[in-house]
Amino acid sequence: MPEEIKLSEKTNRDISEAMVDTLVQLHDIDYTKTNLKNMTKPDGFLERQVHGWISRYERSKTDDIQGVDELTRWMAHNIPETKESTIIHYDFKLNNAMFDQNDLTQLVGLFDWEMTTVGDPLADLGVAMSYWQESGDSELLKKDLVMNQLPRSQALCRVMSLSKPMLRKVAVMLPI
């Protein structure tokens, strides 16, 4: 955050809520009414992601790490079924967001769209939560980032309360 912005617990919470609300709004856009329906392939999204992660790991590994073979086999055999496809940002985090300088509750811009596609909104939510900062996180994870005052569990509950009914049904299965 710019130095002139004085952060408080309330400001951080407001920013956290604006981030959650914006992610839900993005997932609510009907991509079938846009040209994205002609440019993307939502079917098989999770399969492509998982196999892509495994392939990139295999091509870049420098050491054999115990347990990775078992993990990648498990991942390849346990790919969840996508219940609904939506527009996903896939790099949704605080340093890709711009807020109104006079009202930090208003997210006015979202950057870094090159990962955007149509896919499983729960994958997008998972990526967003992987960037989410909490007080109990290690110092390495918290370095140079703003602490979210909305715990991950409350952020997930907020997503479920604001999301489409189908996503709420699927999200209930998440451990929070």
C-alpha positions as CSV (number, residue, x, y, z in Angstrom):
1,M,0.0,0.0,0.0
2,P,1.2,3.5,-0.6
3,E,2.7,5.1,2.5
4,E,0.2,7.9,2.7
5,I,-2.6,5.3,3.2
6,K,-3.1,4.6,6.9
7,L,-4.3,1.1,7.3
8,S,-6.5,0.0,10.2
9,E,-8.3,-3.2,11.1
10,K,-11.5,-1.7,9.6
11,T,-9.8,-0.6,6.4
12,N,-8.2,-4.0,5.9
13,R,-11.5,-5.7,6.5
14,D,-13.3,-3.4,4.0
15,I,-10.6,-4.1,1.4
16,S,-11.0,-7.9,2.1
17,E,-14.7,-7.7,1.7
18,A,-14.4,-5.7,-1.5
19,M,-12.0,-8.3,-2.9
20,V,-14.4,-11.1,-2.1
21,D,-17.4,-9.2,-3.5
22,T,-15.5,-8.5,-6.7
23,L,-14.5,-12.1,-7.2
24,V,-18.1,-13.2,-6.8
25,Q,-19.3,-10.5,-9.3
26,L,-16.7,-11.7,-11.8
27,H,-17.9,-15.3,-11.5
28,D,-21.5,-14.0,-11.9
29,I,-20.8,-12.6,-15.4
30,D,-22.5,-14.8,-18.0
31,Y,-19.6,-15.6,-20.4
32,T,-22.0,-17.2,-22.9
33,K,-23.2,-13.7,-23.7
34,T,-19.7,-12.6,-24.7
35,N,-17.1,-13.6,-27.3
36,L,-15.4,-15.7,-24.6
37,K,-17.8,-18.5,-25.6
38,N,-16.0,-18.7,-28.9
39,M,-12.5,-18.2,-27.5
40,T,-12.3,-20.6,-24.5
41,K,-12.7,-24.3,-23.8
42,P,-14.3,-24.7,-20.4
43,D,-14.8,-28.5,-20.8
44,G,-11.8,-30.3,-19.4
45,F,-10.4,-27.2,-17.7
46,L,-9.4,-28.9,-14.5
47,E,-7.9,-31.9,-16.3
48,R,-5.7,-29.6,-18.4
49,Q,-4.6,-27.7,-15.3
50,V,-3.6,-30.7,-13.3
51,H,-1.8,-32.4,-16.1
52,G,-0.2,-29.1,-17.0
53,W,1.1,-28.7,-13.5
54,I,2.5,-32.2,-13.4
55,S,4.2,-31.7,-16.8
56,R,5.7,-28.4,-15.9
57,Y,7.0,-29.9,-12.7
58,E,8.6,-32.9,-14.5
59,R,10.3,-30.6,-17.1
60,S,11.8,-28.3,-14.4
61,K,12.6,-30.5,-11.5
62,T,16.2,-30.6,-10.4
63,D,16.0,-33.1,-7.6
64,D,13.9,-36.1,-6.7
65,I,11.6,-35.1,-3.8
66,Q,10.2,-37.9,-1.8
67,G,6.4,-38.2,-2.1
68,V,6.0,-36.2,-5.3
69,D,5.3,-39.2,-7.5
70,E,2.6,-40.4,-5.1
71,L,1.2,-36.8,-5.0
72,T,1.1,-36.4,-8.8
73,R,-0.5,-39.8,-9.2
74,W,-3.2,-38.9,-6.6
75,M,-3.8,-35.6,-8.3
76,A,-4.2,-37.2,-11.7
77,H,-6.7,-39.7,-10.3
78,N,-8.7,-37.3,-8.2
79,I,-9.5,-34.4,-10.4
80,P,-12.9,-33.0,-9.3
81,E,-15.8,-32.6,-11.6
82,T,-16.5,-29.1,-12.6
83,K,-20.1,-28.2,-11.8
84,E,-20.2,-24.9,-13.5
85,S,-17.8,-22.8,-15.6
86,T,-17.5,-19.1,-15.2
87,I,-15.0,-16.3,-16.1
88,I,-12.0,-16.8,-13.8
89,H,-9.2,-14.4,-13.3
90,Y,-6.8,-17.0,-12.0
91,D,-4.4,-14.5,-10.4
92,F,-6.9,-12.7,-8.2
93,K,-4.9,-11.0,-5.4
94,L,-4.5,-7.7,-3.7
95,N,-1.5,-6.5,-5.7
96,N,-3.6,-7.0,-8.9
97,A,-6.4,-4.7,-7.6
98,M,-6.7,-1.0,-7.6
99,F,-8.9,0.9,-5.1
100,D,-10.5,4.3,-5.2
101,Q,-8.0,6.6,-3.5
102,N,-10.8,8.3,-1.6
103,D,-12.8,5.2,-0.8
104,L,-10.8,2.0,-0.2
105,T,-14.1,0.0,-0.1
106,Q,-14.4,0.6,-3.9
107,L,-12.3,-1.7,-6.1
108,V,-12.1,0.2,-9.4
109,G,-9.6,-1.8,-11.4
110,L,-8.3,-5.3,-11.7
111,F,-5.0,-6.0,-13.4
112,D,-3.0,-9.0,-14.8
113,W,-5.6,-10.6,-16.9
114,E,-3.4,-12.9,-19.0
115,M,-4.3,-16.0,-17.0
116,T,-8.1,-15.2,-17.4
117,T,-10.2,-17.9,-19.0
118,V,-13.5,-19.7,-18.5
119,G,-13.1,-22.5,-16.0
120,D,-14.1,-23.8,-12.6
121,P,-14.8,-20.9,-10.2
122,L,-13.6,-23.0,-7.3
123,A,-10.2,-23.2,-8.8
124,D,-10.2,-19.4,-9.0
125,L,-11.3,-19.2,-5.4
126,G,-8.6,-21.6,-4.4
127,V,-5.9,-19.5,-6.1
128,A,-7.3,-16.3,-4.4
129,M,-7.3,-18.0,-1.0
130,S,-3.7,-19.1,-1.5
131,Y,-2.7,-15.5,-1.6
132,W,-4.9,-14.5,1.4
133,Q,-2.9,-13.4,4.4
134,E,-3.8,-14.1,8.0
135,S,-2.1,-13.4,11.3
136,G,-1.2,-17.0,11.9
137,D,0.7,-17.3,8.5
138,S,4.5,-17.6,8.5
139,E,6.5,-14.4,8.3
140,L,7.8,-15.5,4.9
141,L,4.2,-15.6,3.5
142,K,3.3,-12.2,5.1
143,K,6.4,-10.4,3.7
144,D,5.5,-7.1,2.0
145,L,1.8,-7.9,1.8
146,V,-1.2,-6.3,3.5
147,M,-2.8,-8.5,6.2
148,N,-6.4,-9.4,5.4
149,Q,-8.6,-8.7,8.4
150,L,-11.2,-11.1,7.1
151,P,-10.0,-14.6,8.0
152,R,-10.0,-17.2,5.1
153,S,-13.0,-19.0,6.7
154,Q,-15.1,-15.8,6.8
155,A,-14.0,-14.9,3.2
156,L,-15.2,-18.4,2.1
157,C,-18.5,-18.0,3.9
158,R,-18.9,-14.6,2.3
159,V,-18.3,-16.1,-1.1
160,M,-20.9,-18.8,-0.4
161,S,-23.5,-16.3,0.8
162,L,-23.0,-14.1,-2.3
163,S,-22.6,-16.8,-5.0
164,K,-25.1,-18.5,-7.3
165,P,-27.1,-21.3,-5.6
166,M,-25.1,-24.0,-7.5
167,L,-21.8,-22.7,-6.4
168,R,-23.0,-22.5,-2.8
169,K,-23.9,-26.2,-3.0
170,V,-20.5,-27.1,-4.2
171,A,-18.6,-24.7,-1.9
172,V,-20.3,-26.3,1.2
173,M,-18.0,-29.2,0.6
174,L,-14.9,-27.0,1.3
175,P,-13.2,-27.4,4.7
176,I,-13.5,-24.1,6.5
